Amino acid sequence: MTDGTARFDREGAQRMDRIAKTVFAPVYPVIAGQILERCGIARGRCVDIGSGSGSLAIALAGISGLAITLLDSSPDMLSVAAENLRETGFSDRCTLLKADVHNIPLPDASVDLVVSRGSVFFWDDLPPAFAEIYRILAPGGRTYIGGGFGSASLRDAIAAEMIRENPEWQTFREKNLGPENRERIGRVLAELGVPHRIVNDGSGFWIMLEKEQ
Ligand code: SAM
């Protein structure tokens, strides 16, 4: 849902929710499965940063025992997410937190898994954002942060549909997931000195930090 017309006010939240439930709908269960497989954390506390209307958190809650905090800086996104949690029956295991990734109001070492899809491209200042994420990770905690569509075939099918609606979408996607941006993010992580691995394949571009035990 990373497109050049992204807005996070009430109208933008409703538009994103509509796209998440239609064109993007098949992506979230695939990514949720990849998160569990690649991170190996299915219990404990998880935070979804830039959760939007909650599709990834809901898919993840459905296949794990994670208690998930949906963190987003947009109150309009969170109010749509609240409705979606109620409708899917996950309100008891998922909580909402209006906050900015650059200043996360959670204690040090309190989170086992941080996930985030399609949000990192909007963060203003990556070094403090990643420092905050590393700070809240518990020993042994991991992250799955980035953007993508789960597989090359899903990506191509979605791109064809999105470009029909908005020809600029492709340019925006290439900018977000292209080599320049990937290298920029890689440099930030190297300078911070946090242990990490980057996945860059058909599933998308994903930053996997791991905090030492
Ligand atoms: N993760 C969702 C998905 O994949 O459907 C939503 C992605 S949407 C393109 C990006 C989200 O990141 C928006 O909900 C926006 O409000 C949130 N966001 C942008 N900047 C943020 C920041 N600095 N801190 C927290 N959330 C942020």
Residues whose N, C-alpha, C, O or C-beta is under 5 A from the ligand:
A	BS01	SAM	M1 T2 F8 A20 G50 S51 G52 L71 D72 S73 S74 M77 A99 D100 V101 R117 G118 S119 F122 W123
